[in-house]
Amino acid sequence: MLYSNNNPTVEYRVNIYICRNSLSEDAVRAEKENTENGKRRNIYWCYRQSDAKIKWVDNYEIVINGEKLNILNDSYDWRKDKN
């Protein structure tokens, strides 16, 4: 794990992982963790990234490398990106 960052209410934590791969490009994965019960869910997965810049917009919205997500409902996966 690269680092963790709590939301302003400290109810959730976002854990950032850099997935290093010697055969292909690095990737960034982020998971939301409920700090009360420990449940986790992937919310961000992006190939060809080696760093993660995150910023909390409010209690439940976060921007990870330019992708704005509501951590309660949203997720981003580069494999499903239509751009």
N, C-alpha and C positions, 0 to 999 in steps of 0.2 A: 504494500500500500504506500502510495506517495504521501498522502495526508488526508485528514478529515476536517470538515468544516461544519459547525452547527448552524442551524437556521436561527433567526433572532429569538424565537420562542424556546429554543433548546429542546423542542419536542422531537425533532429529526436531525440527523447528521447525514452529510453526503461524504462518502468515502471515494477517493479518487485513486485509481490504479493505472500505472503505465505498464502495458504489456509489451515487454521486449521480446523480439523474435529475431534470431540470427539468420533465418532463411528468407524473411520478408520484412516489410515495414513495421514500425512500432504502432501501437494503438492505445487509445485512452478509453477506459471504462469507468463509469461512475455508478454507484449504488446509493439508494436512499435507505437509511437505517432508522427504524423507530427506536428512540433511546429508552422507551419504557419497556418494550417487550422484546427488543432485539431482532424483530423481523426485518428482512432486507429484500430489496427489489432493484434490479438493474434499471437505470433511467437514461443512461447515455453510453453509446458505443460508437467510436469513430476510428477508422483505419487511417494510417499515414499521419498520425499525430504523435508527438513525443512529449508534449507538455499540456497542462490544463490550466486555463485561467477561468476562475469562477467568481461570480459576484451575486450576492443575494439582492433581489429587487424589492421583495417584501417578505413576509413570513413564510410564504409557500412558493414563490417564484424565484428561479435562479437562472443565471445565464452561464452556460459552460461553453467556452470557445465559440461564442457568438450565437449559440442555440438557446433560446429562451424556453424554459420548461416550468410547468406547474408540477411540483414534485408529487402531488397527490394523485394526478391523473396522467400526466404526459410522460413520454419517453422518446428518445431519439436513437435511431439505429441507421448508420450510413448505408447499410445494404438495402434499406427501404426508402432512401432518399431519392426522389424523382428528379432532382436538379442535375 
